Amino acid sequence: LKIEDIDLRTQEAEAGANLRRAELQLIQERELAKQAKIEWGDRDWNKASDLVKRIPQILKAEAEAKAAEAQLVQASQDLTRSQVKAPFEGRILKTMVDVGQHVGGGTSAALAEIYSLESAEIDLALSRSEISFLGFSDGFHANEYLKVNAEILDDKGNAIHQGILDRSEGL
């Protein structure tokens, strides 16, 4: 699933530009501090105020650069999240959004209902005699291995899926 990402790409570009501006400001403030020390001349630099040393300006520029970097990281993550992929191979059962619909920002987080192709659970209605024939009893624990193989056959009798019987469910 791909969410239209033009706004997210714009935000990432703007965040990158803001970071570059903040880095430039930090470099300029550090250079102005060096210049201020030179202009201070032969006087004792330790007696100069923090404002003359440009310490508050440098701290502000550092904080703005750090914030701009965090905004760029956030924008990049948002852009990455514009592509939604299931963590497994599967099929879509039901879609919950349509083309052009706004998602995120307080709307439902569910975009679709999917299922995995790796495994399946099949409910079988069996009588007590059929269950006892299989050797599946009420005392069965999930960590025990019950040697009952299950096969799903196609129209020609060929096995298309294989599995095991692993638990029972009472009424």
Phi and psi in radians as a Rosetta constraint file:
Dihedral C 1 N 2 CA 2 C 2 CIRCULARHARMONIC -2.143 0.35
Dihedral N 2 CA 2 C 2 N 3 CIRCULARHARMONIC 2.205 0.35
Dihedral C 2 N 3 CA 3 C 3 CIRCULARHARMONIC -1.609 0.35
Dihedral N 3 CA 3 C 3 N 4 CIRCULARHARMONIC 2.407 0.35
Dihedral C 3 N 4 CA 4 C 4 CIRCULARHARMONIC -0.970 0.35
Dihedral N 4 CA 4 C 4 N 5 CIRCULARHARMONIC 2.252 0.35
Dihedral C 4 N 5 CA 5 C 5 CIRCULARHARMONIC -2.012 0.35
Dihedral N 5 CA 5 C 5 N 6 CIRCULARHARMONIC 0.226 0.35
Dihedral C 5 N 6 CA 6 C 6 CIRCULARHARMONIC -1.043 0.35
Dihedral N 6 CA 6 C 6 N 7 CIRCULARHARMONIC -0.744 0.35
Dihedral C 6 N 7 CA 7 C 7 CIRCULARHARMONIC -1.150 0.35
Dihedral N 7 CA 7 C 7 N 8 CIRCULARHARMONIC -0.665 0.35
Dihedral C 7 N 8 CA 8 C 8 CIRCULARHARMONIC -1.216 0.35
Dihedral N 8 CA 8 C 8 N 9 CIRCULARHARMONIC -0.662 0.35
Dihedral C 8 N 9 CA 9 C 9 CIRCULARHARMONIC -1.153 0.35
Dihedral N 9 CA 9 C 9 N 10 CIRCULARHARMONIC -0.652 0.35
Dihedral C 9 N 10 CA 10 C 10 CIRCULARHARMONIC -1.114 0.35
Dihedral N 10 CA 10 C 10 N 11 CIRCULARHARMONIC -0.799 0.35
Dihedral C 10 N 11 CA 11 C 11 CIRCULARHARMONIC -1.082 0.35
Dihedral N 11 CA 11 C 11 N 12 CIRCULARHARMONIC -0.681 0.35
Dihedral C 11 N 12 CA 12 C 12 CIRCULARHARMONIC -1.146 0.35
Dihedral N 12 CA 12 C 12 N 13 CIRCULARHARMONIC -0.742 0.35
Dihedral C 12 N 13 CA 13 C 13 CIRCULARHARMONIC -1.117 0.35
Dihedral N 13 CA 13 C 13 N 14 CIRCULARHARMONIC -0.743 0.35
Dihedral C 13 N 14 CA 14 C 14 CIRCULARHARMONIC -1.124 0.35
Dihedral N 14 CA 14 C 14 N 15 CIRCULARHARMONIC -0.701 0.35
Dihedral C 14 N 15 CA 15 C 15 CIRCULARHARMONIC -1.149 0.35
Dihedral N 15 CA 15 C 15 N 16 CIRCULARHARMONIC -0.658 0.35
Dihedral C 15 N 16 CA 16 C 16 CIRCULARHARMONIC -1.121 0.35
Dihedral N 16 CA 16 C 16 N 17 CIRCULARHARMONIC -0.733 0.35
Dihedral C 16 N 17 CA 17 C 17 CIRCULARHARMONIC -1.152 0.35
Dihedral N 17 CA 17 C 17 N 18 CIRCULARHARMONIC -0.711 0.35
Dihedral C 17 N 18 CA 18 C 18 CIRCULARHARMONIC -1.090 0.35
Dihedral N 18 CA 18 C 18 N 19 CIRCULARHARMONIC -0.665 0.35
Dihedral C 18 N 19 CA 19 C 19 CIRCULARHARMONIC -1.122 0.35
Dihedral N 19 CA 19 C 19 N 20 CIRCULARHARMONIC -0.777 0.35
Dihedral C 19 N 20 CA 20 C 20 CIRCULARHARMONIC -1.086 0.35
Dihedral N 20 CA 20 C 20 N 21 CIRCULARHARMONIC -0.704 0.35
Dihedral C 20 N 21 CA 21 C 21 CIRCULARHARMONIC -1.110 0.35
Dihedral N 21 CA 21 C 21 N 22 CIRCULARHARMONIC -0.741 0.35
Dihedral C 21 N 22 CA 22 C 22 CIRCULARHARMONIC -1.161 0.35
Dihedral N 22 CA 22 C 22 N 23 CIRCULARHARMONIC -0.668 0.35
Dihedral C 22 N 23 CA 23 C 23 CIRCULARHARMONIC -1.162 0.35
Dihedral N 23 CA 23 C 23 N 24 CIRCULARHARMONIC -0.682 0.35
Dihedral C 23 N 24 CA 24 C 24 CIRCULARHARMONIC -1.088 0.35
Dihedral N 24 CA 24 C 24 N 25 CIRCULARHARMONIC -0.780 0.35
Dihedral C 24 N 25 CA 25 C 25 CIRCULARHARMONIC -1.053 0.35
Dihedral N 25 CA 25 C 25 N 26 CIRCULARHARMONIC -0.706 0.35
Dihedral C 25 N 26 CA 26 C 26 CIRCULARHARMONIC -1.124 0.35
Dihedral N 26 CA 26 C 26 N 27 CIRCULARHARMONIC -0.776 0.35
Dihedral C 26 N 27 CA 27 C 27 CIRCULARHARMONIC -1.066 0.35
Dihedral N 27 CA 27 C 27 N 28 CIRCULARHARMONIC -0.760 0.35
Dihedral C 27 N 28 CA 28 C 28 CIRCULARHARMONIC -1.090 0.35
Dihedral N 28 CA 28 C 28 N 29 CIRCULARHARMONIC -0.745 0.35
Dihedral C 28 N 29 CA 29 C 29 CIRCULARHARMONIC -1.130 0.35
Dihedral N 29 CA 29 C 29 N 30 CIRCULARHARMONIC -0.697 0.35
Dihedral C 29 N 30 CA 30 C 30 CIRCULARHARMONIC -1.139 0.35
Dihedral N 30 CA 30 C 30 N 31 CIRCULARHARMONIC -0.682 0.35
Dihedral C 30 N 31 CA 31 C 31 CIRCULARHARMONIC -1.204 0.35
Dihedral N 31 CA 31 C 31 N 32 CIRCULARHARMONIC -0.655 0.35
Dihedral C 31 N 32 CA 32 C 32 CIRCULARHARMONIC -1.135 0.35
Dihedral N 32 CA 32 C 32 N 33 CIRCULARHARMONIC -0.579 0.35
Dihedral C 32 N 33 CA 33 C 33 CIRCULARHARMONIC -1.157 0.35
Dihedral N 33 CA 33 C 33 N 34 CIRCULARHARMONIC -0.724 0.35
Dihedral C 33 N 34 CA 34 C 34 CIRCULARHARMONIC -1.094 0.35
Dihedral N 34 CA 34 C 34 N 35 CIRCULARHARMONIC -0.740 0.35
Dihedral C 34 N 35 CA 35 C 35 CIRCULARHARMONIC -1.113 0.35
Dihedral N 35 CA 35 C 35 N 36 CIRCULARHARMONIC -0.708 0.35
Dihedral C 35 N 36 CA 36 C 36 CIRCULARHARMONIC -1.087 0.35
Dihedral N 36 CA 36 C 36 N 37 CIRCULARHARMONIC -0.688 0.35
Dihedral C 36 N 37 CA 37 C 37 CIRCULARHARMONIC -1.133 0.35
Dihedral N 37 CA 37 C 37 N 38 CIRCULARHARMONIC -0.702 0.35
Dihedral C 37 N 38 CA 38 C 38 CIRCULARHARMONIC -1.117 0.35
Dihedral N 38 CA 38 C 38 N 39 CIRCULARHARMONIC -0.777 0.35
Dihedral C 38 N 39 CA 39 C 39 CIRCULARHARMONIC -1.208 0.35
Dihedral N 39 CA 39 C 39 N 40 CIRCULARHARMONIC -0.393 0.35
Dihedral C 39 N 40 CA 40 C 40 CIRCULARHARMONIC -1.120 0.35
Dihedral N 40 CA 40 C 40 N 41 CIRCULARHARMONIC -0.455 0.35
Dihedral C 40 N 41 CA 41 C 41 CIRCULARHARMONIC 1.274 0.35
Dihedral N 41 CA 41 C 41 N 42 CIRCULARHARMONIC -2.429 0.35
Dihedral C 41 N 42 CA 42 C 42 CIRCULARHARMONIC -1.440 0.35
Dihedral N 42 CA 42 C 42 N 43 CIRCULARHARMONIC -0.092 0.35
Dihedral C 42 N 43 CA 43 C 43 CIRCULARHARMONIC -1.202 0.35
Dihedral N 43 CA 43 C 43 N 44 CIRCULARHARMONIC 2.807 0.35
Dihedral C 43 N 44 CA 44 C 44 CIRCULARHARMONIC -1.224 0.35
Dihedral N 44 CA 44 C 44 N 45 CIRCULARHARMONIC 1.947 0.35
Dihedral C 44 N 45 CA 45 C 45 CIRCULARHARMONIC -1.100 0.35
Dihedral N 45 CA 45 C 45 N 46 CIRCULARHARMONIC -0.495 0.35
Dihedral C 45 N 46 CA 46 C 46 CIRCULARHARMONIC -1.163 0.35
Dihedral N 46 CA 46 C 46 N 47 CIRCULARHARMONIC -0.389 0.35
Dihedral C 46 N 47 CA 47 C 47 CIRCULARHARMONIC -1.510 0.35
Dihedral N 47 CA 47 C 47 N 48 CIRCULARHARMONIC -0.145 0.35
Dihedral C 47 N 48 CA 48 C 48 CIRCULARHARMONIC -1.242 0.35
Dihedral N 48 CA 48 C 48 N 49 CIRCULARHARMONIC 2.572 0.35
Dihedral C 48 N 49 CA 49 C 49 CIRCULARHARMONIC -1.286 0.35
Dihedral N 49 CA 49 C 49 N 50 CIRCULARHARMONIC 2.811 0.35
Dihedral C 49 N 50 CA 50 C 50 CIRCULARHARMONIC -1.046 0.35
Dihedral N 50 CA 50 C 50 N 51 CIRCULARHARMONIC -0.595 0.35
Dihedral C 50 N 51 CA 51 C 51 CIRCULARHARMONIC -1.145 0.35
Dihedral N 51 CA 51 C 51 N 52 CIRCULARHARMONIC -0.710 0.35
Dihedral C 51 N 52 CA 52 C 52 CIRCULARHARMONIC -1.158 0.35
Dihedral N 52 CA 52 C 52 N 53 CIRCULARHARMONIC -0.672 0.35
Dihedral C 52 N 53 CA 53 C 53 CIRCULARHARMONIC -1.292 0.35
Dihedral N 53 CA 53 C 53 N 54 CIRCULARHARMONIC -0.153 0.35
Dihedral C 53 N 54 CA 54 C 54 CIRCULARHARMONIC 1.174 0.35
Dihedral N 54 CA 54 C 54 N 55 CIRCULARHARMONIC 0.467 0.35
Dihedral C 54 N 55 CA 55 C 55 CIRCULARHARMONIC -1.132 0.35
Dihedral N 55 CA 55 C 55 N 56 CIRCULARHARMONIC -0.836 0.35
Dihedral C 55 N 56 CA 56 C 56 CIRCULARHARMONIC -1.082 0.35
Dihedral N 56 CA 56 C 56 N 57 CIRCULARHARMONIC -0.639 0.35
Dihedral C 56 N 57 CA 57 C 57 CIRCULARHARMONIC -1.163 0.35
Dihedral N 57 CA 57 C 57 N 58 CIRCULARHARMONIC -0.690 0.35
Dihedral C 57 N 58 CA 58 C 58 CIRCULARHARMONIC -1.174 0.35
Dihedral N 58 CA 58 C 58 N 59 CIRCULARHARMONIC -0.748 0.35
Dihedral C 58 N 59 CA 59 C 59 CIRCULARHARMONIC -1.082 0.35
Dihedral N 59 CA 59 C 59 N 60 CIRCULARHARMONIC -0.702 0.35
Dihedral C 59 N 60 CA 60 C 60 CIRCULARHARMONIC -1.119 0.35
Dihedral N 60 CA 60 C 60 N 61 CIRCULARHARMONIC -0.786 0.35
Dihedral C 60 N 61 CA 61 C 61 CIRCULARHARMONIC -1.128 0.35
Dihedral N 61 CA 61 C 61 N 62 CIRCULARHARMONIC -0.666 0.35
Dihedral C 61 N 62 CA 62 C 62 CIRCULARHARMONIC -1.130 0.35
Dihedral N 62 CA 62 C 62 N 63 CIRCULARHARMONIC -0.746 0.35
Dihedral C 62 N 63 CA 63 C 63 CIRCULARHARMONIC -1.136 0.35
Dihedral N 63 CA 63 C 63 N 64 CIRCULARHARMONIC -0.709 0.35
Dihedral C 63 N 64 CA 64 C 64 CIRCULARHARMONIC -1.167 0.35
Dihedral N 64 CA 64 C 64 N 65 CIRCULARHARMONIC -0.630 0.35
Dihedral C 64 N 65 CA 65 C 65 CIRCULARHARMONIC -1.170 0.35
Dihedral N 65 CA 65 C 65 N 66 CIRCULARHARMONIC -0.701 0.35
Dihedral C 65 N 66 CA 66 C 66 CIRCULARHARMONIC -1.146 0.35
Dihedral N 66 CA 66 C 66 N 67 CIRCULARHARMONIC -0.734 0.35
Dihedral C 66 N 67 CA 67 C 67 CIRCULARHARMONIC -1.140 0.35
Dihedral N 67 CA 67 C 67 N 68 CIRCULARHARMONIC -0.712 0.35
Dihedral C 67 N 68 CA 68 C 68 CIRCULARHARMONIC -1.148 0.35
Dihedral N 68 CA 68 C 68 N 69 CIRCULARHARMONIC -0.650 0.35
Dihedral C 68 N 69 CA 69 C 69 CIRCULARHARMONIC -1.137 0.35
Dihedral N 69 CA 69 C 69 N 70 CIRCULARHARMONIC -0.738 0.35
Dihedral C 69 N 70 CA 70 C 70 CIRCULARHARMONIC -1.106 0.35
Dihedral N 70 CA 70 C 70 N 71 CIRCULARHARMONIC -0.680 0.35
Dihedral C 70 N 71 CA 71 C 71 CIRCULARHARMONIC -1.142 0.35
Dihedral N 71 CA 71 C 71 N 72 CIRCULARHARMONIC -0.627 0.35
Dihedral C 71 N 72 CA 72 C 72 CIRCULARHARMONIC -1.178 0.35
Dihedral N 72 CA 72 C 72 N 73 CIRCULARHARMONIC -0.733 0.35
Dihedral C 72 N 73 CA 73 C 73 CIRCULARHARMONIC -1.057 0.35
Dihedral N 73 CA 73 C 73 N 74 CIRCULARHARMONIC -0.784 0.35
Dihedral C 73 N 74 CA 74 C 74 CIRCULARHARMONIC -1.086 0.35
Dihedral N 74 CA 74 C 74 N 75 CIRCULARHARMONIC -0.779 0.35
Dihedral C 74 N 75 CA 75 C 75 CIRCULARHARMONIC -1.118 0.35
Dihedral N 75 CA 75 C 75 N 76 CIRCULARHARMONIC -0.690 0.35
Dihedral C 75 N 76 CA 76 C 76 CIRCULARHARMONIC -1.145 0.35
Dihedral N 76 CA 76 C 76 N 77 CIRCULARHARMONIC -0.718 0.35
Dihedral C 76 N 77 CA 77 C 77 CIRCULARHARMONIC -1.129 0.35
Dihedral N 77 CA 77 C 77 N 78 CIRCULARHARMONIC -0.732 0.35
Dihedral C 77 N 78 CA 78 C 78 CIRCULARHARMONIC -1.060 0.35
Dihedral N 78 CA 78 C 78 N 79 CIRCULARHARMONIC -0.720 0.35
Dihedral C 78 N 79 CA 79 C 79 CIRCULARHARMONIC -1.139 0.35
Dihedral N 79 CA 79 C 79 N 80 CIRCULARHARMONIC -0.719 0.35
Dihedral C 79 N 80 CA 80 C 80 CIRCULARHARMONIC -1.076 0.35
Dihedral N 80 CA 80 C 80 N 81 CIRCULARHARMONIC -0.629 0.35
Dihedral C 80 N 81 CA 81 C 81 CIRCULARHARMONIC -1.332 0.35
Dihedral N 81 CA 81 C 81 N 82 CIRCULARHARMONIC -0.021 0.35
Dihedral C 81 N 82 CA 82 C 82 CIRCULARHARMONIC -1.307 0.35
Dihedral N 82 CA 82 C 82 N 83 CIRCULARHARMONIC -0.222 0.35
Dihedral C 82 N 83 CA 83 C 83 CIRCULARHARMONIC -1.920 0.35
Dihedral N 83 CA 83 C 83 N 84 CIRCULARHARMONIC 2.073 0.35
Dihedral C 83 N 84 CA 84 C 84 CIRCULARHARMONIC -1.877 0.35
Dihedral N 84 CA 84 C 84 N 85 CIRCULARHARMONIC 2.157 0.35
Dihedral C 84 N 85 CA 85 C 85 CIRCULARHARMONIC -2.227 0.35
Dihedral N 85 CA 85 C 85 N 86 CIRCULARHARMONIC 2.445 0.35
Dihedral C 85 N 86 CA 86 C 86 CIRCULARHARMONIC -1.210 0.35
Dihedral N 86 CA 86 C 86 N 87 CIRCULARHARMONIC 2.567 0.35
Dihedral C 86 N 87 CA 87 C 87 CIRCULARHARMONIC -1.385 0.35
Dihedral N 87 CA 87 C 87 N 88 CIRCULARHARMONIC 0.215 0.35
Dihedral C 87 N 88 CA 88 C 88 CIRCULARHARMONIC -2.684 0.35
Dihedral N 88 CA 88 C 88 N 89 CIRCULARHARMONIC 2.881 0.35
Dihedral C 88 N 89 CA 89 C 89 CIRCULARHARMONIC -1.420 0.35
Dihedral N 89 CA 89 C 89 N 90 CIRCULARHARMONIC 2.255 0.35
Dihedral C 89 N 90 CA 90 C 90 CIRCULARHARMONIC -2.792 0.35
Dihedral N 90 CA 90 C 90 N 91 CIRCULARHARMONIC -2.900 0.35
Dihedral C 90 N 91 CA 91 C 91 CIRCULARHARMONIC -2.258 0.35
Dihedral N 91 CA 91 C 91 N 92 CIRCULARHARMONIC 2.684 0.35
Dihedral C 91 N 92 CA 92 C 92 CIRCULARHARMONIC -1.569 0.35
Dihedral N 92 CA 92 C 92 N 93 CIRCULARHARMONIC 2.183 0.35
Dihedral C 92 N 93 CA 93 C 93 CIRCULARHARMONIC -1.496 0.35
Dihedral N 93 CA 93 C 93 N 94 CIRCULARHARMONIC -0.782 0.35
Dihedral C 93 N 94 CA 94 C 94 CIRCULARHARMONIC -2.676 0.35
Dihedral N 94 CA 94 C 94 N 95 CIRCULARHARMONIC 2.354 0.35
Dihedral C 94 N 95 CA 95 C 95 CIRCULARHARMONIC -1.692 0.35
Dihedral N 95 CA 95 C 95 N 96 CIRCULARHARMONIC 2.534 0.35
Dihedral C 95 N 96 CA 96 C 96 CIRCULARHARMONIC -2.028 0.35
Dihedral N 96 CA 96 C 96 N 97 CIRCULARHARMONIC 0.046 0.35
Dihedral C 96 N 97 CA 97 C 97 CIRCULARHARMONIC -2.379 0.35
Dihedral N 97 CA 97 C 97 N 98 CIRCULARHARMONIC 2.862 0.35
Dihedral C 97 N 98 CA 98 C 98 CIRCULARHARMONIC -2.267 0.35
Dihedral N 98 CA 98 C 98 N 99 CIRCULARHARMONIC 2.887 0.35
Dihedral C 98 N 99 CA 99 C 99 CIRCULARHARMONIC -0.989 0.35
Dihedral N 99 CA 99 C 99 N 100 CIRCULARHARMONIC 2.310 0.35
Dihedral C 99 N 100 CA 100 C 100 CIRCULARHARMONIC 1.525 0.35
Dihedral N 100 CA 100 C 100 N 101 CIRCULARHARMONIC -0.129 0.35
Dihedral C 100 N 101 CA 101 C 101 CIRCULARHARMONIC -1.374 0.35
Dihedral N 101 CA 101 C 101 N 102 CIRCULARHARMONIC 2.467 0.35
Dihedral C 101 N 102 CA 102 C 102 CIRCULARHARMONIC -1.365 0.35
Dihedral N 102 CA 102 C 102 N 103 CIRCULARHARMONIC 2.229 0.35
Dihedral C 102 N 103 CA 103 C 103 CIRCULARHARMONIC -2.123 0.35
Dihedral N 103 CA 103 C 103 N 104 CIRCULARHARMONIC 2.747 0.35
Dihedral C 103 N 104 CA 104 C 104 CIRCULARHARMONIC 1.456 0.35
Dihedral N 104 CA 104 C 104 N 105 CIRCULARHARMONIC -3.122 0.35
Dihedral C 104 N 105 CA 105 C 105 CIRCULARHARMONIC 1.086 0.35
Dihedral N 105 CA 105 C 105 N 106 CIRCULARHARMONIC 0.727 0.35
Dihedral C 105 N 106 CA 106 C 106 CIRCULARHARMONIC 1.730 0.35
Dihedral N 106 CA 106 C 106 N 107 CIRCULARHARMONIC -0.187 0.35
Dihedral C 106 N 107 CA 107 C 107 CIRCULARHARMONIC -1.379 0.35
Dihedral N 107 CA 107 C 107 N 108 CIRCULARHARMONIC 3.023 0.35
Dihedral C 107 N 108 CA 108 C 108 CIRCULARHARMONIC -0.979 0.35
Dihedral N 108 CA 108 C 108 N 109 CIRCULARHARMONIC 2.417 0.35
Dihedral C 108 N 109 CA 109 C 109 CIRCULARHARMONIC -1.367 0.35
Dihedral N 109 CA 109 C 109 N 110 CIRCULARHARMONIC -0.350 0.35
Dihedral C 109 N 110 CA 110 C 110 CIRCULARHARMONIC -1.381 0.35
Dihedral N 110 CA 110 C 110 N 111 CIRCULARHARMONIC 2.199 0.35
Dihedral C 110 N 111 CA 111 C 111 CIRCULARHARMONIC -1.821 0.35
Dihedral N 111 CA 111 C 111 N 112 CIRCULARHARMONIC -0.514 0.35
Dihedral C 111 N 112 CA 112 C 112 CIRCULARHARMONIC -2.809 0.35
Dihedral N 112 CA 112 C 112 N 113 CIRCULARHARMONIC 2.857 0.35
Dihedral C 112 N 113 CA 113 C 113 CIRCULARHARMONIC -1.978 0.35
Dihedral N 113 CA 113 C 113 N 114 CIRCULARHARMONIC 2.163 0.35
Dihedral C 113 N 114 CA 114 C 114 CIRCULARHARMONIC -2.237 0.35
Dihedral N 114 CA 114 C 114 N 115 CIRCULARHARMONIC 2.879 0.35
Dihedral C 114 N 115 CA 115 C 115 CIRCULARHARMONIC -2.393 0.35
Dihedral N 115 CA 115 C 115 N 116 CIRCULARHARMONIC 2.704 0.35
Dihedral C 115 N 116 CA 116 C 116 CIRCULARHARMONIC -1.454 0.35
Dihedral N 116 CA 116 C 116 N 117 CIRCULARHARMONIC 2.575 0.35
Dihedral C 116 N 117 CA 117 C 117 CIRCULARHARMONIC -1.592 0.35
Dihedral N 117 CA 117 C 117 N 118 CIRCULARHARMONIC -0.118 0.35
Dihedral C 117 N 118 CA 118 C 118 CIRCULARHARMONIC -1.296 0.35
Dihedral N 118 CA 118 C 118 N 119 CIRCULARHARMONIC -0.593 0.35
Dihedral C 118 N 119 CA 119 C 119 CIRCULARHARMONIC -2.577 0.35
Dihedral N 119 CA 119 C 119 N 120 CIRCULARHARMONIC 2.817 0.35
Dihedral C 119 N 120 CA 120 C 120 CIRCULARHARMONIC -2.523 0.35
Dihedral N 120 CA 120 C 120 N 121 CIRCULARHARMONIC 2.715 0.35
Dihedral C 120 N 121 CA 121 C 121 CIRCULARHARMONIC -2.109 0.35
Dihedral N 121 CA 121 C 121 N 122 CIRCULARHARMONIC 2.175 0.35
Dihedral C 121 N 122 CA 122 C 122 CIRCULARHARMONIC -2.073 0.35
Dihedral N 122 CA 122 C 122 N 123 CIRCULARHARMONIC 2.211 0.35
Dihedral C 122 N 123 CA 123 C 123 CIRCULARHARMONIC -1.541 0.35
Dihedral N 123 CA 123 C 123 N 124 CIRCULARHARMONIC 2.243 0.35
Dihedral C 123 N 124 CA 124 C 124 CIRCULARHARMONIC -2.053 0.35
Dihedral N 124 CA 124 C 124 N 125 CIRCULARHARMONIC 2.292 0.35
Dihedral C 124 N 125 CA 125 C 125 CIRCULARHARMONIC -1.595 0.35
Dihedral N 125 CA 125 C 125 N 126 CIRCULARHARMONIC 1.935 0.35
Dihedral C 125 N 126 CA 126 C 126 CIRCULARHARMONIC -2.125 0.35
Dihedral N 126 CA 126 C 126 N 127 CIRCULARHARMONIC 2.559 0.35
Dihedral C 126 N 127 CA 127 C 127 CIRCULARHARMONIC -1.350 0.35
Dihedral N 127 CA 127 C 127 N 128 CIRCULARHARMONIC 2.922 0.35
Dihedral C 127 N 128 CA 128 C 128 CIRCULARHARMONIC -1.054 0.35
Dihedral N 128 CA 128 C 128 N 129 CIRCULARHARMONIC -0.676 0.35
Dihedral C 128 N 129 CA 129 C 129 CIRCULARHARMONIC -1.167 0.35
Dihedral N 129 CA 129 C 129 N 130 CIRCULARHARMONIC -0.649 0.35
Dihedral C 129 N 130 CA 130 C 130 CIRCULARHARMONIC -1.171 0.35
Dihedral N 130 CA 130 C 130 N 131 CIRCULARHARMONIC -0.671 0.35
Dihedral C 130 N 131 CA 131 C 131 CIRCULARHARMONIC -1.161 0.35
Dihedral N 131 CA 131 C 131 N 132 CIRCULARHARMONIC -0.785 0.35
Dihedral C 131 N 132 CA 132 C 132 CIRCULARHARMONIC -1.166 0.35
Dihedral N 132 CA 132 C 132 N 133 CIRCULARHARMONIC -0.565 0.35
Dihedral C 132 N 133 CA 133 C 133 CIRCULARHARMONIC -1.071 0.35
Dihedral N 133 CA 133 C 133 N 134 CIRCULARHARMONIC -0.624 0.35
Dihedral C 133 N 134 CA 134 C 134 CIRCULARHARMONIC -1.347 0.35
Dihedral N 134 CA 134 C 134 N 135 CIRCULARHARMONIC -0.253 0.35
Dihedral C 134 N 135 CA 135 C 135 CIRCULARHARMONIC 1.459 0.35
Dihedral N 135 CA 135 C 135 N 136 CIRCULARHARMONIC 0.295 0.35
Dihedral C 135 N 136 CA 136 C 136 CIRCULARHARMONIC -1.675 0.35
Dihedral N 136 CA 136 C 136 N 137 CIRCULARHARMONIC 1.941 0.35
Dihedral C 136 N 137 CA 137 C 137 CIRCULARHARMONIC -2.001 0.35
Dihedral N 137 CA 137 C 137 N 138 CIRCULARHARMONIC 2.986 0.35
Dihedral C 137 N 138 CA 138 C 138 CIRCULARHARMONIC -1.142 0.35
Dihedral N 138 CA 138 C 138 N 139 CIRCULARHARMONIC -0.384 0.35
Dihedral C 138 N 139 CA 139 C 139 CIRCULARHARMONIC -1.544 0.35
Dihedral N 139 CA 139 C 139 N 140 CIRCULARHARMONIC 0.132 0.35
Dihedral C 139 N 140 CA 140 C 140 CIRCULARHARMONIC -1.220 0.35
Dihedral N 140 CA 140 C 140 N 141 CIRCULARHARMONIC 2.358 0.35
Dihedral C 140 N 141 CA 141 C 141 CIRCULARHARMONIC -1.963 0.35
Dihedral N 141 CA 141 C 141 N 142 CIRCULARHARMONIC 2.569 0.35
Dihedral C 141 N 142 CA 142 C 142 CIRCULARHARMONIC -1.028 0.35
Dihedral N 142 CA 142 C 142 N 143 CIRCULARHARMONIC -0.474 0.35
Dihedral C 142 N 143 CA 143 C 143 CIRCULARHARMONIC -1.438 0.35
Dihedral N 143 CA 143 C 143 N 144 CIRCULARHARMONIC -0.156 0.35
Dihedral C 143 N 144 CA 144 C 144 CIRCULARHARMONIC -1.433 0.35
Dihedral N 144 CA 144 C 144 N 145 CIRCULARHARMONIC 2.575 0.35
Dihedral C 144 N 145 CA 145 C 145 CIRCULARHARMONIC -1.776 0.35
Dihedral N 145 CA 145 C 145 N 146 CIRCULARHARMONIC 2.089 0.35
Dihedral C 145 N 146 CA 146 C 146 CIRCULARHARMONIC -1.740 0.35
Dihedral N 146 CA 146 C 146 N 147 CIRCULARHARMONIC 2.142 0.35
Dihedral C 146 N 147 CA 147 C 147 CIRCULARHARMONIC -1.434 0.35
Dihedral N 147 CA 147 C 147 N 148 CIRCULARHARMONIC 1.083 0.35
Dihedral C 147 N 148 CA 148 C 148 CIRCULARHARMONIC -2.105 0.35
Dihedral N 148 CA 148 C 148 N 149 CIRCULARHARMONIC 1.939 0.35
Dihedral C 148 N 149 CA 149 C 149 CIRCULARHARMONIC -1.622 0.35
Dihedral N 149 CA 149 C 149 N 150 CIRCULARHARMONIC 2.493 0.35
Dihedral C 149 N 150 CA 150 C 150 CIRCULARHARMONIC -2.074 0.35
Dihedral N 150 CA 150 C 150 N 151 CIRCULARHARMONIC 2.405 0.35
Dihedral C 150 N 151 CA 151 C 151 CIRCULARHARMONIC -2.262 0.35
Dihedral N 151 CA 151 C 151 N 152 CIRCULARHARMONIC 2.451 0.35
Dihedral C 151 N 152 CA 152 C 152 CIRCULARHARMONIC -1.818 0.35
Dihedral N 152 CA 152 C 152 N 153 CIRCULARHARMONIC 2.208 0.35
Dihedral C 152 N 153 CA 153 C 153 CIRCULARHARMONIC -1.850 0.35
Dihedral N 153 CA 153 C 153 N 154 CIRCULARHARMONIC 2.582 0.35
Dihedral C 153 N 154 CA 154 C 154 CIRCULARHARMONIC -1.487 0.35
Dihedral N 154 CA 154 C 154 N 155 CIRCULARHARMONIC -3.025 0.35
Dihedral C 154 N 155 CA 155 C 155 CIRCULARHARMONIC -1.065 0.35
Dihedral N 155 CA 155 C 155 N 156 CIRCULARHARMONIC -0.470 0.35
Dihedral C 155 N 156 CA 156 C 156 CIRCULARHARMONIC -1.624 0.35
Dihedral N 156 CA 156 C 156 N 157 CIRCULARHARMONIC 0.014 0.35
Dihedral C 156 N 157 CA 157 C 157 CIRCULARHARMONIC 1.538 0.35
Dihedral N 157 CA 157 C 157 N 158 CIRCULARHARMONIC 0.163 0.35
Dihedral C 157 N 158 CA 158 C 158 CIRCULARHARMONIC -1.508 0.35
Dihedral N 158 CA 158 C 158 N 159 CIRCULARHARMONIC 2.399 0.35
Dihedral C 158 N 159 CA 159 C 159 CIRCULARHARMONIC -1.238 0.35
Dihedral N 159 CA 159 C 159 N 160 CIRCULARHARMONIC 2.145 0.35
Dihedral C 159 N 160 CA 160 C 160 CIRCULARHARMONIC -1.860 0.35
Dihedral N 160 CA 160 C 160 N 161 CIRCULARHARMONIC -0.366 0.35
Dihedral C 160 N 161 CA 161 C 161 CIRCULARHARMONIC -2.498 0.35
Dihedral N 161 CA 161 C 161 N 162 CIRCULARHARMONIC 2.518 0.35
Dihedral C 161 N 162 CA 162 C 162 CIRCULARHARMONIC -2.242 0.35
Dihedral N 162 CA 162 C 162 N 163 CIRCULARHARMONIC 2.613 0.35
Dihedral C 162 N 163 CA 163 C 163 CIRCULARHARMONIC -2.827 0.35
Dihedral N 163 CA 163 C 163 N 164 CIRCULARHARMONIC -2.951 0.35
Dihedral C 163 N 164 CA 164 C 164 CIRCULARHARMONIC -2.273 0.35
Dihedral N 164 CA 164 C 164 N 165 CIRCULARHARMONIC 2.723 0.35
Dihedral C 164 N 165 CA 165 C 165 CIRCULARHARMONIC -1.539 0.35
Dihedral N 165 CA 165 C 165 N 166 CIRCULARHARMONIC 2.107 0.35
Dihedral C 165 N 166 CA 166 C 166 CIRCULARHARMONIC -2.128 0.35
Dihedral N 166 CA 166 C 166 N 167 CIRCULARHARMONIC -0.193 0.35
Dihedral C 166 N 167 CA 167 C 167 CIRCULARHARMONIC -2.861 0.35
Dihedral N 167 CA 167 C 167 N 168 CIRCULARHARMONIC 2.883 0.35
Dihedral C 167 N 168 CA 168 C 168 CIRCULARHARMONIC -2.161 0.35
Dihedral N 168 CA 168 C 168 N 169 CIRCULARHARMONIC 2.819 0.35
Dihedral C 168 N 169 CA 169 C 169 CIRCULARHARMONIC -2.365 0.35
Dihedral N 169 CA 169 C 169 N 170 CIRCULARHARMONIC 2.129 0.35
Dihedral C 169 N 170 CA 170 C 170 CIRCULARHARMONIC -1.507 0.35
Dihedral N 170 CA 170 C 170 N 171 CIRCULARHARMONIC 2.921 0.35
